[in-house]
Amino acid sequence: MKKFFYFAALAAALVSFASCGKDDPKKPHRGDDDEPEVQYENPVKVDGEFADWAAIDASKVAVATLAEGRTDTDALTLLKVYCDEYYLNVYIEFDKTKVDPLSPTALPVHVYLNADNSANTGGYGDEFQGADSDWCLEASLLGWDASGTVQSWDPSAFKWWGEVGQDGWLWTEHSVNPDVPEHSDADMWGAVKAGGIAEGAGSVVDGKYEMQITIANLPFELADTFTLGVDIQQNWSSIGWLPNAAQSEENPKGLAPKLTVTKVK
């Protein structure tokens, strides 16, 4: 993976530190005129405690688990997604024995979104069937100082710039004009938006982490139904992704379609 994403993630962390906090949406429910307005209550609190996930109606949670028969890239073992009109909540579990908490490239986690739920936009079929991801959110679960310190996941948003249906790491627009300089930290290494999108909490020791994306802070629209995939990396190479499938001669990488998610309203 391109090492310039390191600087984008570092810049995102600085932007996040300086931000005033995420939006505090309210969801009115009106009945008769004499009924009071009920404020929105988020069922997921980002605190590194996960009992609230178990309390959500299971029919409203999209789930992907590690497929049997995988021989590598199997570090990510569980993915849960709950999305409503205001927040996209993502919970992951990973095999802690396959994660280096002192990795010099931290522990990047990417969320790939087919945000418009269309096969006619996006790309990146490297880890999922259907090269239709139009946005990638990237941040690390660990600090970049190789201290093993868990940090809040506050990603940069990268747009797909390749051809529709193309594979490869084409999340940055590359200029063909020799008079235009290459991307740098001055433009957040090509991120459409750096920071102020999400937060996260969890434990590398326990191999559990939750992320909460504020939909209003995304630089794109998120359809009522969309698809999503997640990977986890070390040394800028994926050590696991979900959804996945069993590896075989016909499907050596064990690719599966991304997870279908529908907003709860």
C-alpha positions as CSV (number, residue, x, y, z in Angstrom):
1,M,0.0,0.0,0.0
2,K,1.1,3.5,-0.6
3,K,3.1,4.9,2.3
4,F,1.8,8.4,1.7
5,F,-1.4,7.3,3.5
6,Y,0.7,7.4,6.7
7,F,0.9,11.2,6.4
8,A,-2.8,11.5,5.6
9,A,-3.7,9.5,8.7
10,L,-1.3,11.6,10.8
11,A,-2.9,14.8,9.5
12,A,-6.4,13.4,10.2
13,A,-5.4,12.8,13.8
14,L,-4.3,16.4,14.2
15,V,-7.5,17.7,12.6
16,S,-9.5,15.4,14.9
17,F,-7.7,16.7,18.0
18,A,-8.5,20.3,17.1
19,S,-12.2,19.6,16.3
20,C,-14.9,20.6,18.6
21,G,-16.6,17.2,18.5
22,K,-19.1,15.5,16.3
23,D,-22.7,16.5,15.6
24,D,-25.4,15.8,18.2
25,P,-28.4,14.9,16.0
26,K,-31.9,14.7,17.3
27,K,-34.6,12.5,15.9
28,P,-38.1,13.8,16.4
29,H,-41.0,11.4,16.7
30,R,-44.3,13.3,16.5
31,G,-47.7,11.8,17.2
32,D,-50.7,13.7,18.5
33,D,-50.2,17.4,19.2
34,D,-50.0,16.8,23.0
35,E,-47.2,14.2,22.7
36,P,-43.7,15.6,23.5
37,E,-40.9,15.4,21.0
38,V,-38.6,12.5,21.7
39,Q,-34.9,13.2,21.2
40,Y,-32.8,10.7,19.3
41,E,-30.9,8.2,21.4
42,N,-28.0,6.4,19.8
43,P,-28.0,2.7,20.7
44,V,-24.2,2.5,20.5
45,K,-21.9,4.4,22.8
46,V,-18.3,4.6,21.7
47,D,-16.5,3.7,24.9
48,G,-14.7,0.4,24.3
49,E,-17.5,-1.5,26.1
50,F,-19.6,-3.6,23.8
51,A,-22.6,-4.8,25.7
52,D,-24.8,-2.2,23.9
53,W,-24.1,-4.2,20.6
54,A,-25.7,-7.3,22.2
55,A,-28.8,-5.2,23.1
56,I,-29.6,-4.2,19.5
57,D,-32.2,-6.2,17.7
58,A,-30.2,-8.7,15.8
59,S,-32.4,-8.4,12.7
60,K,-31.1,-4.8,12.3
61,V,-27.4,-5.7,12.4
62,A,-25.5,-6.9,9.3
63,V,-22.9,-9.5,10.2
64,A,-19.9,-11.2,8.5
65,T,-17.7,-13.9,10.0
66,L,-14.4,-15.5,9.1
67,A,-15.0,-18.2,6.5
68,E,-13.7,-21.7,7.1
69,G,-10.9,-22.9,4.9
70,R,-8.8,-19.7,4.9
71,T,-5.1,-20.2,5.0
72,D,-3.9,-16.6,5.2
73,T,-5.3,-13.0,5.5
74,D,-7.5,-14.4,8.3
75,A,-6.7,-11.9,11.1
76,L,-10.2,-10.3,11.0
77,T,-12.7,-12.7,12.5
78,L,-16.0,-10.8,13.0
79,L,-17.7,-7.7,11.5
80,K,-21.0,-6.2,12.7
81,V,-22.6,-3.1,11.2
82,Y,-25.6,-1.1,12.5
83,C,-26.6,2.0,10.6
84,D,-29.4,4.5,11.2
85,E,-30.1,7.9,9.7
86,Y,-27.3,9.5,11.8
87,Y,-24.5,7.1,12.5
88,L,-22.8,4.2,10.7
89,N,-21.6,1.9,13.5
90,V,-18.9,-0.7,12.8
91,Y,-17.7,-3.4,15.3
92,I,-14.7,-5.7,14.5
93,E,-12.9,-8.5,16.2
94,F,-9.5,-9.7,15.2
95,D,-7.0,-12.4,16.1
96,K,-4.7,-10.6,18.6
97,T,-2.0,-13.2,18.0
98,K,-1.6,-12.0,14.4
99,V,-1.4,-8.3,15.2
100,D,1.9,-6.6,16.1
101,P,1.0,-3.8,18.7
102,L,4.4,-2.2,18.1
103,S,4.2,-2.1,14.3
104,P,6.1,0.9,12.9
105,T,3.2,1.4,10.4
106,A,0.6,1.2,13.2
107,L,-2.5,-0.7,12.5
108,P,-4.5,0.8,9.6
109,V,-8.2,-0.2,9.2
110,H,-10.0,0.7,6.0
111,V,-13.8,0.9,5.5
112,Y,-14.7,0.5,1.8
113,L,-18.1,1.8,0.7
114,N,-20.2,1.3,-2.3
115,A,-22.0,4.4,-1.0
116,D,-24.4,4.8,-3.9
117,N,-25.2,1.1,-4.1
118,S,-24.4,1.1,-7.8
119,A,-22.2,-1.2,-9.9
120,N,-21.7,1.7,-12.4
121,T,-19.3,3.6,-10.1
122,G,-16.2,2.8,-8.1
123,G,-13.7,0.0,-8.3
124,Y,-11.2,-2.0,-6.1
125,G,-12.0,-5.6,-6.5
126,D,-8.7,-6.6,-4.8
127,E,-10.4,-7.9,-1.6
128,F,-14.1,-8.1,-2.5
129,Q,-16.2,-9.5,-5.3
130,G,-17.7,-6.6,-7.2
131,A,-15.2,-3.7,-7.9
132,D,-17.7,-1.0,-7.0
133,S,-16.3,0.8,-4.0
134,D,-16.5,4.5,-4.5
135,W,-15.1,5.7,-1.1
136,C,-12.4,4.5,1.3
137,L,-12.1,5.6,4.9
138,E,-8.7,5.1,6.5
139,A,-7.2,5.5,10.0
140,S,-5.2,3.5,12.4
141,L,-6.3,1.8,15.6
142,L,-2.8,2.5,17.0
143,G,-0.7,5.6,17.4
144,W,2.0,6.2,14.8
145,D,4.8,6.3,17.5
146,A,5.0,2.4,17.7
147,S,4.2,2.6,21.4
148,G,1.2,0.3,21.2
149,T,-1.2,3.0,22.3
150,V,-4.7,2.5,21.1
151,Q,-6.2,5.7,19.7
152,S,-9.6,6.9,18.4
153,W,-10.2,5.9,14.8
154,D,-10.7,9.2,13.0
155,P,-10.3,8.5,9.3
156,S,-9.5,10.4,6.1
157,A,-12.0,10.0,3.2
158,F,-10.5,9.0,-0.1
159,K,-12.5,8.9,-3.4
160,W,-12.0,6.3,-6.1
161,W,-10.2,7.9,-9.0
162,G,-9.6,4.8,-11.2
163,E,-11.8,3.5,-14.0
164,V,-15.1,1.9,-13.1
165,G,-14.6,-1.7,-12.2
166,Q,-10.8,-1.4,-12.1
167,D,-8.6,-3.0,-9.5
168,G,-5.6,-1.5,-7.7
169,W,-4.9,1.1,-5.1
170,L,-6.3,4.1,-6.9
171,W,-7.7,6.2,-4.0
172,T,-5.8,9.3,-4.9
173,E,-6.1,11.5,-8.0
174,H,-2.7,11.6,-9.7
175,S,-2.0,14.6,-11.9
176,V,-0.7,14.1,-15.4
177,N,0.3,17.8,-15.5
178,P,4.0,18.2,-14.9
179,D,3.5,21.7,-13.6
180,V,1.2,20.4,-10.8
181,P,3.2,19.0,-7.9
182,E,2.6,15.6,-6.4
183,H,0.3,15.3,-3.4
184,S,1.8,16.1,0.0
185,D,0.8,16.8,3.5
186,A,-0.2,20.3,2.3
187,D,-3.2,18.8,0.6
188,M,-3.6,15.8,3.0
189,W,-2.0,13.5,0.4
190,G,-5.1,13.6,-1.8
191,A,-7.8,13.0,0.8
192,V,-11.1,14.6,0.0
193,K,-11.6,15.1,3.7
194,A,-9.2,14.5,6.6
195,G,-10.6,14.0,10.1
196,G,-13.8,15.0,11.7
197,I,-15.6,12.0,10.3
198,A,-15.7,9.3,13.0
199,E,-14.4,8.1,16.3
200,G,-13.5,4.7,17.8
201,A,-12.5,2.8,20.9
202,G,-11.4,-0.6,21.9
203,S,-8.5,-2.9,22.8
204,V,-5.7,-4.5,20.7
205,V,-5.0,-6.8,23.7
206,D,-8.6,-8.1,23.6
207,G,-8.9,-7.8,19.8
208,K,-12.1,-5.9,19.9
209,Y,-12.8,-2.4,18.5
210,E,-15.8,-0.2,17.6
211,M,-16.0,2.7,15.1
212,Q,-18.8,5.3,14.8
213,I,-19.1,7.3,11.6
214,T,-21.2,10.5,11.7
215,I,-23.1,10.3,8.4
216,A,-23.6,14.1,8.2
217,N,-19.8,14.6,8.3
218,L,-19.1,12.4,5.3
219,P,-18.2,14.3,2.1
220,F,-20.6,12.1,0.1
221,E,-24.2,10.9,0.3
222,L,-24.9,7.4,1.8
223,A,-27.7,5.6,0.2
224,D,-30.4,4.0,2.3
225,T,-29.0,0.6,1.3
226,F,-25.3,0.2,0.5
227,T,-22.5,-2.3,0.7
228,L,-19.4,-2.3,2.9
229,G,-16.2,-4.1,3.5
230,V,-13.4,-3.7,6.1
231,D,-9.7,-4.7,6.1
232,I,-7.0,-4.5,8.7
233,Q,-3.3,-4.0,7.7
234,Q,0.3,-4.2,8.9
235,N,3.2,-2.9,6.9
236,W,0.7,-1.6,4.4
237,S,-0.5,-5.1,3.5
238,S,-3.8,-6.6,4.5
239,I,-3.7,-9.3,7.1
240,G,-7.5,-9.8,7.1
241,W,-10.7,-8.6,5.6
242,L,-14.4,-9.2,5.8
243,P,-16.6,-10.3,4.3
244,N,-14.5,-13.2,2.9
245,A,-14.9,-16.7,1.5
246,A,-13.0,-20.0,1.7
247,Q,-9.8,-20.0,-0.4
248,S,-9.8,-22.5,-3.2
249,E,-8.2,-23.0,-6.6
250,E,-11.2,-21.3,-8.2
251,N,-11.1,-18.4,-5.7
252,P,-7.5,-18.3,-4.4
253,K,-7.9,-15.0,-2.4
254,G,-11.2,-16.1,-1.0
255,L,-13.2,-13.1,-2.3
256,A,-16.8,-12.5,-1.3
257,P,-19.4,-9.8,-2.0
258,K,-19.3,-6.8,0.4
259,L,-21.8,-6.8,3.3
260,T,-25.2,-5.3,2.4
261,V,-26.3,-2.7,5.0
262,T,-29.7,-1.0,5.2
263,K,-30.3,2.1,7.3
264,V,-32.7,1.6,10.2
265,K,-35.4,4.4,10.2
